[in-house]
Amino acid sequence: MRDLVYYVAVSIDGYIADPAGGFDAFLVEGDHASVVFDEYADALPAHAHAALGIEPPRTRFDTVIMGWNTLTPALDIGIASPYPHLRQIVASRHPRDVDPAITLTDDPLAMARSLKQEDGLDVWLCGGGELAGTLLPEIDHLVLKRNPIVFGSGISIFGNVPYEPRAFALTGTRSFESGVVIEEYVSRGGA
Ligand SMILES: NC(=O)c1ccc[n+]([C@@H]2O[C@H](COP(=O)([O-])OP(=O)(O)OC[C@H]3O[C@@H](n4cnc5c(N)ncnc54)[C@H](OP(=O)(O)O)[C@@H]3O)[C@@H](O)[C@H]2O)c1
């Protein structure tokens, strides 16, 4: 048994990307980067590991699940398998020609439930918003890199899910000089 962890950068007002899907507004540099590079290095893409000269630790996650729109920025720059150190699952409702290292699923909710039954490290829900909305009932932990910026509009952290309150308990908050706050929550298991 392992947990599904939605680890994501988010604006003050709950957006994970700008309206065009960009995320340049999020802070890359600053003292919060210690969390990104030390605790969550498994969630860095291979080209980042190469640039940093580090090996993926494989101590936090061994699997990533993402929506098709989250994979496409990597495809657009010629990266067919952004997280080769992880088992990569990509949700799509369409037949897609993908790298052999990627497993496609048209039923990510069933896939997430199945993955959680397996032994292993936790499963990282990378995003985006639409997929996170689908997987919300199965999310065990939220790790939010709350950036000190208001977007006004963009892609919401859970896409366009209908109003249906779900309880999470705050388990940790860390504030950084950069203004980023890392918020951690655990699901309380229902509405
Ligand atoms: N801030 C961060 O840390 C962070 C992290 C990750 C992503 N993002 C950003 O989030 C944006 C993408 O978010 P998004 O909400 O537009 O898209 P998304 O959730 O990444 O992908 C949506 C696509 O995934 C597939 N999909 C989603 N739910 C599905 C389901 N229930 N069943 C089958 N397939 C499903 C569909 O693909 P098909 O169209 O192929 O059917 C759908 O069009 C990107 O701009 C990305 O940069 C930000």
The ligand as an ORCA input file, in Angstrom:
! r2SCAN-3c Opt
* xyz 0 1
  N       2.403     24.208    -11.005
  C       2.794     22.948    -11.142
  O       3.557     22.428    -10.302
  C       2.260     22.144    -12.296
  C       2.387     20.753    -12.268
  C       1.858     20.035    -13.320
  C       1.219     20.668    -14.372
  N       1.134     22.015    -14.361
  C       0.486     22.707    -15.461
  O      -0.855     22.273    -15.595
  C      -1.252     22.453    -16.946
  C      -2.024     21.262    -17.418
  O      -3.195     21.136    -16.644
  P      -4.589     20.797    -17.334
  O      -5.625     20.802    -16.278
  O      -4.768     21.666    -18.513
  O      -4.358     19.359    -17.968
  P      -3.882     17.914    -17.449
  O      -4.713     17.473    -16.294
  O      -2.409     17.870    -17.334
  O      -4.238     17.086    -18.757
  C      -5.545     17.046    -19.238
  C      -5.637     15.914    -20.211
  O      -5.317     14.695    -19.538
  C      -6.222     13.680    -19.945
  N      -7.131     13.407    -18.838
  C      -7.418     14.198    -17.773
  N      -8.356     13.610    -16.997
  C      -8.632     12.426    -17.592
  C      -9.520     11.381    -17.274
  N     -10.322     11.436    -16.188
  N      -9.553     10.305    -18.094
  C      -8.757     10.224    -19.178
  N      -7.898     11.208    -19.544
  C      -7.841     12.296    -18.753
  C      -6.943     14.239    -21.153
  O      -6.047     14.024    -22.233
  P      -6.504     13.893    -23.771
  O      -6.882     15.270    -24.187
  O      -5.295     13.359    -24.464
  O      -7.658     12.951    -23.798
  C      -7.012     15.723    -20.813
  O      -7.216     16.543    -21.925
  C       0.004     22.654    -17.763
  O       0.049     23.999    -18.168
  C       1.117     22.377    -16.798
  O       2.225     23.184    -17.026
  C       1.625     22.766    -13.354
*
